[in-house]
Each structure stands twice: as C-alpha cells, then as structure tokens.
C-alpha cells in the first residue's frame, strides 16, 4: 500500500467542488474532492483521507479524466495528461472547515 501522501495529490478547487464542500447540513453530507494517484483504489483513498484529515468517510467515488488534445490557433500543440479524481463523502456530523488548516 502506498504512503498516504502518494495517494492524495491535491484538493480540487472548482466551483462545483467548493459548493459540495460548503453544503449546509440539511442538504446532505459534506463531499470533498481530491486529485488522486491514477493507480489508487477506493480503499486506499478512504484510508488516506481518514488518516490525513482525521474524519470518518462514508463513501468514495472515483472518476478517471482522459487526456485531452490541446489546440491553439487551430493547430494541435500537445496533450493535457489523464488524471483521476475522487469524491469523498463524509459521514453525518463530520465537518472540515478548510484544507489549509489540515495540510
């Protein structure tokens, strides 16, 4: 099993990810979104998040984002690499305020 910092690479900071993270308690559990190692599975992500953030995880969903071709001025200039993202749902009552306080 890889080290916890090899599994979790970085938090994903997009509008959707911040909306899921800052969701009120009456709308559902808090969801955290992380960029993870391409070879990490759900159990490795769950144990890494629980040990780093000191919270209980209810569910982990992973999404593989394929590589994309990058075009500039109609010409292909390269590729953006493939990556994997994990949606981590925390158990009811578990809250985390900011990533910067924990990391």
N, C-alpha and C positions, 0 to 999 in steps of 0.2 A: 504494500500500500504506500503510495507516495506521501510526502510530507504535506501538511495542511496548506502551506503557502504555495506549493506546486499545483494544488487542485484549484484554489480560488486565485484568479489573477487580478481582478479589479471589479469594483461595482460598476454597473451600467447606469449612467446618469442621463436619462432621456425624460421627456415629459411624461410618457406612459409609466416608466419605472418610478418616477417620483410620485405620481398620482397613486400608484399601488402601495408605495411605502408610507405615504401620509394619509391613507384611507382611514376615515373615522371607524370606531369600534362597532357601530351599529350597521355598517355596510359589509362587514366581514373581517377576516383576519388580515394582518399585515403581510404583504408579499415583498420580498427583497429580490432584486435581480442582480446576478453576477455574471461576469465573463469568466468561463472556467476552461480548464485544460481539455483539449479535444479528446483525450483518451480517458477522462474521468467518467465514472458512472454515478448513478443517483446515490448509492450508499456512501461513496467517498465524498460527494458534495455535502450530504447531510452531516456526516461526522465532522468534516472540516468547518462547516458553518457553526455547528453546536460548540465545537471547541474554541473557535476564534471569538464568536460573539456572545457565548455563554447564554444561549437561549435554547428552547425546545422547538424542534422542527416537526411540523405535521406532514408536509408533502413537498416533494421536489419534482419539478417538470423540467425537462431539458429540450433545447431546440438547437439544431445544427444549422448554421447560416452558411450557405455555399459561397465559394469565391465568386467575385463579380469582375467583369471586364470594365476597365476604366477608359473612357473616351474623352479627348479634348479636341475641340475644333473639328469634330467628325472623324478623327483618327484615333485608332486604338493605341494607347500609350502604356498599358500594363494591366495588372490584375490586383485586386484587393483580396487578400487571403481569406480562406474559410476560417470560421471560429464557432465556438459553442457557447450558448448562454443558458443559465439555469434560473428558473423562477422558484424561489424557496418560500413556501407558505409557513408562517409561524403558528404555533398552537394558540388557542384563545387565551387572552390575558397577557401574552408575551408581546413586549414592545421594545423597539430600539429607536433611539432618537436620531442620531447622526452617525454616519460611517466614520467620520474623522475622530470621534471620541473613542472609538473602539480600536481602530487600526493604528 
